[in-house]
Amino acid sequence: MNCANGASGIFPLLHSIGRMSLCSSSALTHLDSTGRTSQVDVSAKATTVRRAIAACRVTLPRNVFDLLKENKLKKGDALNTARVAGIQASKQTALLIPLCHQINLERTTVELILDEQKSCVKITSTVACTGKTGVEMEALTACSVAALCIYDMCKAASYDIRVEDLRLLAKTGGRSNFHRADKDDI
């Protein structure tokens, strides 16, 4: 895609502080008519049940994975702490991501599964509400913060920890639905 200013690429280039150059795409819903970022107006949207599922993985050195599995980390129960941190984070998304709407969430679940073979923690979050805007960012935020909590609680044993493959697996209830074909391969 070519922009009016001669730049090319999928996304507009940062033109100046607070402004973006406009390309011939209407895909960027967070830009107003002058190119400034703005929160999307959802006042005319229908209220529907919205759901989103996100996932990521935290890969650990084997010795750290074993400490986590045996609940022998110095900071305590990392899995339960990360689960609660993810749930709390989903409710704070609008404070963390500037253009997200404040949403009354009706359910957030965070599941952490130990994968012995891959020496990792698989994290999945599911978020639901009845509202006018989706909950994808809330699900992604829940996974991200749960993963960061695992990192924080394990870093005393090793810094060789990787947070990987954060992605949206599914969303329903809005203008478009989405289901990732490879969602079982976290």
N, C-alpha and C positions, 0 to 999 in steps of 0.2 A: 504494500500500500504506500502510495506517495502522498506526502502532506503538501499543503500549499506553500510552505516555506522551503521546499526542496528536500526536506528530510524524508527518509524512508524507514519502513519498519511497521510493526503491528501497532505499537503504542505511540501516541504523540510525544514529542520531546518537551522537556521542561523549558518553557520559553522565558519565564521570569518568575520571581517569587510570587506564589499564589495564582499564577496563570499558566495555562498550557496551550500550545498551538493546536488548532483544530484540524483534524484530518477529515476526509470525506466519509467517515464511519459514524453511525449513530449508536454503535455498540456500547459506548461508554456512558452509562446512565448517570454517573455522578458529575457530569459537566453541565453547567448551565449554558445559555445561549452566548455568553461572552467567553466561555472557555474556563471559567472558574469552577473549582470543585464546590459541590454543594450536596446536601443530603437530598436523596430522592423523596419526592412528595408522594406518600402512599395514601393520602386521605380519600382518594376516589376508588381505591382498590377494594375488592370484595374481601370480607372476612372469611377465611377458610382454615381448616386444620392443616398446619404446616409441620413437616417432619424432616429431619436431616440426620444422616449417619456419617461420621468421619472416623478415620483411623490413622494410626502411626505406629512406629516401632522404636524401642530403645534397645540398642545392642550393647552388651556388656562383655568385658573380659570374663572368662570362665570363673575365675576365683571370686569376682564381684557378683556374678550371677548366683553362685552357690551361697554367698553370704545373704543375698536378697531372699533367695528361696528358703533358706533356713531361718530367716528373720533374725540375723545376727549382725545387722548393721548398727554402727554406733548411734545413729540418730533414731533408731526404732523401726516401727512397722511402716516401711516405705510404701507397700502396696495399698494399704488402707488410707494412709495419708495422701497419696497421689490421687486416689479415687475421690476423696472429699475435696481436694484442691481443684480437681477438674470440674466437679459439680459447682463449686463456688465460682470458678472462673467463668463458666457459661453464663452466670447471672450478672457478671460484670463486663461483658463484652462491649457494651456501648460506651463504657468509660475508657476502654483500651483502644478501640478502633474508632477513630473520629467520626466517620460518616454512618456508623451503624445506629439503628433505631433502638430505643429502650423498649424491650419486649417483655411482656409478662409470660415467662416460661411456665408451662404446666408440668413438664417432666424433663429431667436430665438424668441419664444413666451413664456411668463410666465403668467399663469392664476392662480389667487387666488380666491377661493370660500369660503365664510363663511358658516359653517354648524352649525346652531343654536342648533340643537338637541345634537350634540356631543361637542359643545363649542370648535370648532377648525377651523383652516384655512387649506383648502385642496389646495395644490400647485401642479400644473402640468406644465412641460416645454416641448416644442417641438423644436427640433433643426434640421436643414437641411443644407446640403452642396452638392456640386458635387466634389468628391475627391477620394482619394485612401485609406482612413481609416475612420472608423466609428466615430460617434459623440455621443456615449453613455456617455462618461465622461463629455462632455460639457453639456448634458441634466441633468445629475446627479449634476454637479457643479452648474448649474443655480438653481435647486431646493434647494440645500443645502444652498447656499448663500441667496436666498430669505427667507428661513426659519430662518436663523441666523439674518437677518435684522429684521424680525418680532420679534424675541426674544429680540434683542437689543432695539427696540423701545418700547417694552412692559415691560422690566425688572424693570423700575422705579415703576411700579404698583405691580409687584410680580416676584419672582424668580421661582415660581412653574409653570414653562412653560416647556413643553416637545416637542422636535423635534423627530418625530417618523416615522417609516416605509418608509425610503428612499429606493426607488427601481426603477429598469428599468421596464417599462411597455411594450415597443416594440422597435425593431430596424429592419431596412430594408436596403438593398442595398449592403451588403457585401457578404462574403463567406457563412454566415449563417444568416437567419432571425430568429427573436424571437418575440413572442407575449405572454404576460402573460395572463393566463386564468382568473385570478381574478382581472383584471385591473380596474374594476368599483368599487371595494371595497377599496378605499383609506382611 
